[in-house]
Amino acid sequence: MQILGINIEKITENLWEIPKHGGMLVPGRIYTSLNMLETTLQNDEAIKQVINVAYLPGIQKYSLAMPDIHWGYGFPIGGVAATDLNEGVISPGGVGYDINCGVRLARTSLEYDKVKNKIQKLVENLFKNIPTGVGASGAIKKLSPSEIKRILTKGSEWAVENGFGNLQDLELTEENGKIKDADADVVSSRAIERGMDQAGTLGSGNHFLEVDIVEEIYDDKVAEVFGLFKNQVVIQIHTGSRGLGYQICEDFLKVLVQAEKKYGFKLPDKQLACAPINSNEGQNYLGAMRGAANFAWNNRQIIMHLAKKSFLDTFSISESELGFNLIYDVCHNIAKIEEHLIDGEKKKVCVHRKGATRAFPANHKLIPIKYQSVGQPVLIPGDMSRYSFVLVGTEKAMNETFGSSCHGAGRVQSRHQALKEAKGRNLVDELTKSGIVIQAKGYKTIAEEMPHAYKDVSEVVDVMHYAGISNKVAKIRPVGVIKG
């Protein structure tokens, strides 16, 4: 079939390929359903971005896109690409502005039916205790530049050392909450300044904290290992590296635009600015990006601790009665050096995941001991009125997608379009009538993030499930939401 004049060939029911042509070094592959291909992707420039990414020097196997694909900066959101460490490049467009934007899911021992009368009070306490919105600050005291540099190096360890959580939280966070070889010395003073009062803050846009309940279990065995049961109250946190990460991306895009000219790369889109991984420019970006990733993990760790305190205060129960524990934390805007099977041989590559989540299988050395028997939790948020999903990684993901899955629903409307559609509607009232308590800094954010600005995440998740890339474990639905 053809979309936007591009020939797309069906490989399987949920996998489509753009054959290598022109300057493409590898084919493009898109995981999607026929329905999404013919509707939401019909006029989306993201498909052209899949082709553009295939021009990157040193790209391996395929330029990939997950079913939540939509247009982004350089790479499509939902894009995955692995590059050779010697001949390949690193591109900030393959990571995004919000470095290590990610999702954290924590469980409780609470059953919704027994506590539902206190959800309103809980959401009010969460909103009071966790700063939200553009430029939000104040969760903890304003930190010095030297302390921010420590966070850039130590990640979630900093939070635990300062009383925000425990060592088990680190074990259940991707990379143990601290990616190695972060380099605080290459981070600009402006980026550090922007992070000084943003540790433990939620931010705005699509970032959120949700009180959810487990509505459906698809895999009893895996759910038991994850600590999930039906009607259980869980909490989901979605945020990233805030202004610090944004500034790092902005700083290095300027550097890498010049590097692209210096190294003579000829790419179809200037937003794919890149540098050889082993160049000074490439290594400096990697070092700074890792620092931003560590800042984001620390941020989510502090927020989770503040959320736990809000639960304890609201319900006036002991920690043992609450049973508040982290299930997992995954990032979905990052580039990481990983080992994958390429042409039958194990090889270290740089995997860019831009709006894509790691999905490693059982027995993989990089997932927690607790999950070795079943695989890594894969956390896929939806929108604020429908549902989100917990999946588990598979061996097939390692073979086909560099161990990657989708990361969310994916937008189908721009923020401007959503605002237009929301005009004249009372979205707060609509959410309240559907059983959802919401607190937000302003109505504009609610309108921009209205549920139907997003794809139905169940359709996105089904593509991954039936393609065998990540398997469904549980469905959770929101009963309380806080947004910036």
Secondary structure, DSSP 8 states (H G I E B T S, - for coil): -EETTEE-EEEETTEEEE---TT-SS-EEEE--HHHHHTTTTT-THHHHHHHHTTSTTB-S-EEEEEEEE--SSS-EEEEEEEETTT-EE-GGGT-SSTT-EEEEEEEEEEHHHHGGGHHHHHHHHHHHS--STT---SS----HHHHHHHHHHTHHHHHHTTSS-HHHHHTBGGGG--TT--GGGS-HHHHHHHTT-TT---STT-EEEEEEEEEES-HHHHHHHT--TTEEEEEEEE--HHHHHHHHHHHHHHHHHHHHHTT---S-GGG--EETTSHHHHHHHHHHHHHHHHHHHHHHHHHHHHHHHHHHHHT--HHHHT-EEEEEEESEEEEEEEEEETTEEEEEEEEEES-EE--BTT-TTS-GGGTTTB-EEEE---SSS-EEEEEE-HHHHHHSSSEE--S--BSS-HHHHHHHHTT--HHHHHHHTT-EEEES-HHHHHHT-GGGB--HHHHHHHHHHHTSEEEEEEEEEEEEEE-
